[in-house]
Amino acid sequence: MRTKCSAYLVFFMLAGLTPARAADHSAGTVALPARDVEVYRRQIAGVVARMETLRAVVARIDAAENIGSDTLASAAKEFTDLRRTLEKVQPSAVLAVTHDLLMTSCRLSAMASRLGIDAA
């Protein structure tokens, strides 16, 4: 069973989020306030660093590679833990959608990991 996970890689884009780049990618949107972005980046820095360590696993899931059940279970637990950590973060109103996407990417990545276990 092939599980397509490319959408889950959205959280890796957050590491390079700047007000100018955010505005460039979405025509018709306003630039994000630099201070809000910086405060949010500090709040989620640890989460993003932990996500970076899972990048290879997500890429392997996306490529439908054979991954051990232990690795997938560990990834699922880590993504679930990351989402719980993110639930405690209160972003500014202008970053609420970004924050929701980040939490959704954790949830979907955990689901993809669990599906990989089920498919094995």
C-alpha positions, 0 to 999 in steps of 0.5 A, spaced: 500 500 500 502 506 497 501 512 502 502 519 499 505 524 504 508 530 500 502 534 503 505 533 510 512 536 508 509 543 509 511 543 516 519 543 513 517 550 510 516 553 516 523 553 518 524 558 512 518 562 513 519 570 513 514 575 512 516 577 505 517 570 503 510 568 506 507 574 502 511 572 495 507 565 495 500 567 496 498 572 491 493 577 494 495 576 501 498 581 506 505 580 509 505 578 516 508 582 521 515 581 522 514 581 530 509 576 530 513 571 525 519 572 530 515 571 536 512 565 533 518 562 530 521 562 537 515 559 540 516 553 535 523 552 534 524 546 539 518 543 535 521 545 528 528 542 530 524 535 532 521 535 526 527 536 522 530 529 525 523 526 522 524 529 515 528 522 513 522 518 515 517 522 512 521 522 505 521 514 506 514 514 507 513 518 501 517 514 497 513 508 499 520 505 502 520 499 506 520 502 513 521 497 520 515 497 524 519 500 530 521 506 526 514 507 524 511 507 531 516 511 534 515 516 528 508 516 530 509 517 537 513 523 536 508 526 531 503 525 536 507 528 542 509 534 537 502 536 536 500 536 543 506 540 544 503 545 539 496 545 542 500 549 548 502 554 543 498 560 542 500 564 536 497 571 534 491 571 530 495 572 523 499 566 524 493 562 527 492 558 520 499 557 519 499 554 526 493 550 524 497 547 518 503 545 522 498 541 527 495 538 521 501 536 518 503 532 525 497 529 525 497 527 518 504 524 519 502 520 525 497 517 521 501 516 515 506 512 520 500 508 523 498 506 516 505 504 514 505 499 520 498 497 518 500 495 511 507 491 513 
